[in-house]
Amino acid sequence: MIFLKRNIFLIFILFLSVFLRLNYDTFIVGYNYDEFAMVSVAKDDISQIFKTIAQIDYHAPLYYLVIHPFIHLINSDLILRLLNIAFSLINVYIFYKIGKLLINKCFGLVLALLLAVNHLQISITNFIKFYCLAFLLFSISIYYLIKFIKNDKNEIKLAITNSFFILSNTLGFIWVFIEYIVLYKIKKSKKLLNSFIISFLAFLLYFPILLIQTKNAFNSIISAHG
């Protein structure tokens, strides 16, 4: 009861988030064209997923790998939309944690409420793409970035989150490298190097695919205007 009393507003915001995100679009049977393209790639075996995203699809691999186990289940379309809703709900909670860390609990509740009722965030939850997962990882990265700046701690958690963000968003590595440059300017901590190395290893894993994607995209532009 004490927990409920202390967190009643946060619980209300989370229930509001569920209410706004569970709508008609959640229960539409099947996929639209963009969703079908993503699901078609995720249905393949793991090695083929990497080949396809390098040659054709031009997206980062993490979301395909996350949804891959769910593709062949009954009502997989509903399950994948519910998975996105779960990512979005966790993000609402992370916004609360960010606001609480920055100023206080009330500010955290305001941030959580703003994300809970955000129309764009509500819309993308029922769209089977990587957006909700990438945005969640970005938010967690911001959270651990703030913690590291304030307390000089959680550098490994920051690195792991950044690594997953790099693998979830085609251009995520740009944010991560900018983040470490800014961090280096703010505080020259030895812990920062360990964090950067872990994130850089994730970038190296994605780099061969990114090179092929960039080359193919460039060739497509040249061909289209040739």
N, C-alpha and C positions, 0 to 999 in steps of 0.2 A: 504493500500500500504506500509506503514512504517513497519507493521508486516511482510509482505512478503519479503521486502528487508532485514530485519534483520535476517530472518530465512530461506532464500532461500536455503542454503546448507542443512539444516535439512529437509526441504520439499523435496528436490531432493533425499536425502537418503531414506526417507520414500516411495516415489514413486518407487525408485529403488527396495526397499524391496518388495513392492507389485508385481512389474514386475517379480522378480526372484522367488517369491513363488507361483504365479498363473501360473501353467504350466499344462502339459498333465495329470499328476497324480491327480491334483485337481478334474478333471472332469470325472475320471473313475467311472463308475456306479457299485455300490455294494461295498463289503468289502473283504479284504483278510482274511486269517484264524485268525490272531491275532486281527484284527479289529472286526471281527465277534464275537469273544469270549468276547471282551469288551462291544460291543453293546448289546449282548445277556443278559449280566448281568444288564446293565443300563435300559433295557426294563421292568424289574420287578418293583413291588412296592417297596417303600423305605425300609420297614422292611426286605424284601427278599434280597435286594441288600446287606445289612449289613450281613445277614446270609451267602450269597454266597461268599463274599470276605473274610469272616472269615474261611470258610470251604474249599473253592476250589481255588479262584482266587489269593489270597495273595497280593492284592494291597490296597493302602490307598483309602478311600471312596470318597474324594472330587470330583474327575473328573467324577465319575459315577453320582453323584448328579447334577453336572453342566450340563452334556449332557442329563440327563434324560428327561427334558421337550421337547427336540428337536427330540427324537428318532422316534416318531410316525408322524412327519410331512412329507409332500411330499418332495422327494429329500433330505432325512435326511443325507445321506452320503455326499452330497455336502455341506450342512449346517454345518456339524461337521468339515469338512476340512476347511471351511471358518472361523469357530470359532477358530481353531488352528492358522490360519494365522493371525487373529486379535490378539491373545495372543502374537504371535511372533512380530508383528508390535509394539505393546505396549512395548514389551521388548527392541526393538531397541531404542525407545524413552527414556526408563528408563536408558539404557546404556549411552545415551547422558547426562541425568541428573546426573548420577554418575560421569562421566568424568568432567562435568562442576563444580560439587561440589568439586571434588578432586583437580583440577588444574584450568582449565578455559574452555571457550566455545569451543575453537579449539580442545582441548583434548577430550571434550565430543563428538564432531563431528567425530573425529577419531575412538573413541570406537564404536559409532553408526554405522559407515561405516563398521568396521570390523565385527560386528554382522550381518549387512545387507547382506554381501556377503559370510558369513560363510557357507560352503557347508553342514555341519552337521545340522545346524539350518534350512537351506532351506529344507533338506531332511525330517526332522521330522515333518514339518508343515503339510505335506500331509499324515501323518500317524496317524490314529485316536487312539491315546494313550494319556496318561497323561503328556508326557514329556514337551510340550510347556507350559502348565499351571504351572507345578512344577518349571520349569526354570524361568518363569516370577515372581512367588512368591519369589523364591530365590533371584532374582535380586532386587526386591523391598525391601526385607529384608536387603540386603547389603546397599541399598540407605539410609534407615532409621537408620541402624547401624552407618554409617558414620556421618549422621546428629546428632545422639545422642552423638557420641564421640566428635564432634566439638562444639556443642551448648548446650548439656545437655537438649535437647528437643525431642519431637516426640516419647517419650517412649511408649505411648499407641498405636500409629500407628505401631511402631516396634513390639509390642506384638501381635497386631491383624494380622499383616502380618506373623509373626512367627507361629501363631496359624493355619492359613490357610495352611502354608507350611507343618506343621506337618501332617495335614489332607490330603495333596496331594501327599506325598511321604512316602513310608513305613519306610525308615530310616531317614526321615527328622528331627526327634526329636534329633538325634545325633548331627547334625549341630547346632541346636538351643541351646542345653545344652552347647556345646563347646563355642558358641558365648557368652552366659551369663557368663561363667567362665572367658573368656578373658576380657569381659567388666568389671567384678568385679576387675580383676587385674589392669586394666587401670584406672578406676575411680569408687570409692566406693560411688556412688550416691544413695540417698534414693529412687529416682524415679525408679531405676533399679529393686528394689524388686517388685514394683507394676507390672512392665512389665513382670517380670519372672513369677509371680503368674498367670497372664492371660494366658501366653503361657503354663504353667504347667497344667492349667485346660483343655486346648485343648488336651494335651497329655493324661490326665486322661480319656477323652472321647474316645480316640482311643485305650487306653491301653488294655481293655478287648478283643478287636478284635485282637490286636497285639499278645497277649498271645496265643490265639487259632491258629493264623497263624504260630507262631513260633513252637508251639507244633506239628501241623500237618506237617509242613515242616521238622522238625526233625524226626518225625516218618516215613516220606516218604524216607528220606535218609537211615534210619536204615533198612527199608523194602527192599530198592533197593540193599543194600549190605548184606542183611541177608541170 
